Amino acid sequence: MSHITWKTWNARLARFVAIFVGMLFSVAVRAAVPGVAGPTFDLTAEQNRVNQPDGQSIYSWGYGCNPRTTVNFLPSANPLDGANCQSMQVPGPTLIVKQGDVVTITLTNNLPAAAGNTSMLFPGFQVCAAKLNTDGTCPAALTGVPGLLTREAVHGGTVTYSFVATTAGTHAYYSGTQGDLQVEMGLYGALVVLPASGGTAVVPAGCRAVSATLPDGQPDYRDAAAAYNHSETCYDREYLFQFSEIDPRIHLQAEQQANVACTQPTGCMNIQTEPYHPAYFMINGRSMPDDMDANYAPAYPHQPYNGNPHMHPGELVLLRIIGTGRWQHPFHEHGNHVRILARDGNLLLAATDPTKLAGPLLFTTTTTPGIAMDGIFYWTGKGLNWDVYGNTTSGPGSVYNVRPTDTLHTSYNGKSVVCTPDANGYYTADPLAPNYFEWCADHDKPLEAHPFGTVASGGPVTLPDPNIFANGAWYSGSAYLGPDALIRAVGATGTTPPSGLIVNPPTTEAGFAYMWHSHNEREITTNNIFPGGMMMMMLVDPQAFTINESN
């Protein structure tokens, strides 16, 4: 970026953060990997509309669940509120199966006749265009009609695809018919294969089986114990992000020609898909700020999935990432790099020791159309060089004060919060501690070189002018984690730096907010309006805050 561009960015970012901080901590909405359980799926391809934050309703096509079938939703241990599967949604339903399953998908083509045939591709799998025989072979009589890349469903007809889910991990699926048009219109989705052996879920050494709760007593929303049958792929939370874009000019042409009478298998639409000028950039079918509303929010009936990740310090967060559409999207996860585990279900193993993972640490998880990756994001506060929990050794703020809604840490009420390091330097002795996974080398370190309140002088940080909002307001409104951290840091009557800024009262979530966004400037706009597009927030919540992903 040029110097002028950065100045403009900072000015706009300041306004964005000022508006957004209140939103982030007043409405508790979450993300997870909601999906439909297999191994048998009955899907349709239909037309409908998707909503954009600028008020536009965009004519689109999408895969969905056939209303004649009963759908089982995941996650199962802690179901998500309002879970549904429309007959058309963008992206299509997330299909979740187990490794080794015989997966069968029946697709009914309910697109306009003018759209012609349609189909589905499942890259990485040996697909049969019919239900597999009991011995695993493909029958001679195939369903659908021949197409360029696969068998297709004619208008009003069906086609069946079947394959063995041989490879665990995150995979893409999308239309194999007129891809420049049908994928653009919304015919794409995700296939998640959970590691299993003989139909039984795999729990690699060192991983925890899925249960109702995590070790800290909070709900467990995982679909599996690990991303793969490998001890280095354990995780505590998981999120799926599908990146795509919309060129409204293409969608308008399709809408204008949708009612043309047609009997040709190739369709009767004459649509110019080049030159390509997308105006909407989406994560899971939504643009910011819509992507931070709840999963299955009624405002987006055909865009059920959100993008609003939360975590506690020390948790391993599995990111399932898929590129769709035509463009690469350089997505940057602030707060830490992402360790890539696999691409398209293929573990990245060390050449010298195939038992060890050797995926890169990525500053941006740049997506390529049609390609998926799995990675681990991790945050602990290590390296910040001050006590993010606001601990002090003396004064009125030196003890933990349990708020009424915090039922997990009542035993710490009135006690000093200690930090005894484990072999790696973190406090892990008590998963129910309010500072579980604190980096102990920073325990009791003050925030400022010349601080306010009861914090001792000599801290590592001199804060910038609070008017430089993009840098000085901490996004979350405070430099501390925890609803009582301000009191511990500065005392009952003190103020927290920047002077007079107290945005984390005891009734709020009081976490850190990291912006996750595309590093392509245009992709953080919605129809050229900033902020928008491929942008969301990762919220690092203190242990005192229960992360409720059910809504």
C-alpha positions, 0 to 999 in steps of 0.5 A: 500500500502507498503512504496515502492509502495507509493514512486513509485506511487508518482513518476509516479503521478508526471510525469502523472500530469506534462503531464496532466495539459496541456491537462486538460486546453487546451481542453474543453470537458465535460460529462453529462448523454446523452441517448435515450428517451423512452418509446419504444426502438428498439435495436440490439445485434451485434459484432464490436470492441472497442478501447483502449489507448494502441492501441489495438482494442478489438473484442466485442459485444454490444447493439445498436439502430436498424438503422430502427428507429428514435431516440430522444436524451437527454438532450433536453434543451441543446442537445449534439453535434454529438449525435448518437446511433450506432447499437452496442456500449459499454456500450449499449444505456442509456435508459431514461424513466419517472416513470410510463411509460410502457417501451417496448424494442424489441431486434434483435439478430444480434450476430454471429450464433456461439454465440447462443441466447441472451437476456436482464434482467431488475432487479427490474422490473416485466418484460413481454416477450411481449408487455403489454396489454392495461390493463397492463397485460401480454399476454399469447403469449410470444415472443422469446424462453425460456431461463434460466433466461428470454425469449431469441432471437434466431440468427436473431430473436427478443424478446420483453420485456415490463414493467412499470417503477415503480421505479425512479433512476438509474438501470442496464440492461444486458444479461441474457444469458451465463452471464459469456461470454455475459456480459463480451463481452459488453452486458450491459447498463443503464436504467435511470428512471426520477421521474414523476407523471401521465406522468408529470415531478416531481419538488419536493419542493426546486428543480428547474425545468429543463430549458435552463439555471441555476441560474448563467446564464449557460446552464442546462444539467439536464434530471430532477429536482431531482433524485427522488420525494424527496426534498433532491434529487435535483441536478444541474449537473448529470453524469453516470459512468458504471464500467467494465473490459475486459479480452482480452483472452476471447474476442480473443477466441470469435473472433476466433470462431465467424464464426463457423457454428452453429444452436444450441440455446446455441451456438457453442463456447467453451470459457474458461471464467475462470481463469479471468484475465482482462487487461482493466478497463473502465468507460463508455466503455473507459479507461483513457485518452480516457474517458476524450475525448468528448461524441460521439467523432469520434475516438470511434464510438462504445464507445460514452460516456465519463467520464469527470465531471465538476462543479462550487463550491456549485453545487450539482452533482448527480452521477449515478453509476453502477457496471458491469462485475465481479469485485467490483471496489472501486472508490474514488472521491477526494475532498469530500465524496459522499452522497448515496441517493439510491441503485437500485432505493430504497431511503435510508430513516431514520428508525425513520423518513421515510421522511428523507434520511439516506444514508451513506457518502462514501469515495469510492463508491465501486460498486458491479456487477449489482448493481446501486447507486445514490449519491450527490457530493459537493464541496465549498472550505470550510476547505481549510483555505485560500481564493481560489479566491485570494482576497486581501483588498488592492494593485493592485490585490484587484479588479475583472478584467473581461476577454473579454470572461467572459460575466456573470460578467461584472458588477464586473469589477473594483470592490472588490469582497465581501463575505457576509455570508448567514445562512450557511456561504456561499456567495449566495446573487448573483448567478452571482457573480464571487465568488458565494458560496464562504466560507466567513470565508476564504475570504481574508485569505492569502495562505502562512505563508511567501507569495510572492507578496502583500499577507499579512503574517500569512497565514495558509499554508506553501507550500511544495517544488514545486519539490514534484510535486504530492503534490506541484503543485496543479494539476491545476497549481495554488492554486486559482480559477478564471482566474484573481485570480493570479493577485488579489492574488499577484498583476500585477507584483508579482509571485504566489507560488510555485515561478515562477509557473503561469499556469493559465493565464486569457485565461484559465479555471483556475479551480481545478482538482481532480483525481477520480480513482479506489483504486485498483492499478491494475485498474488504468493501461491499459494492465499493463501500468500506468496511465490508466484504471479507472481514470479521473479528476473532474474539479471544475471550477470558476464561470467565466468559462462557463461549456459547456457540449454540446461537 
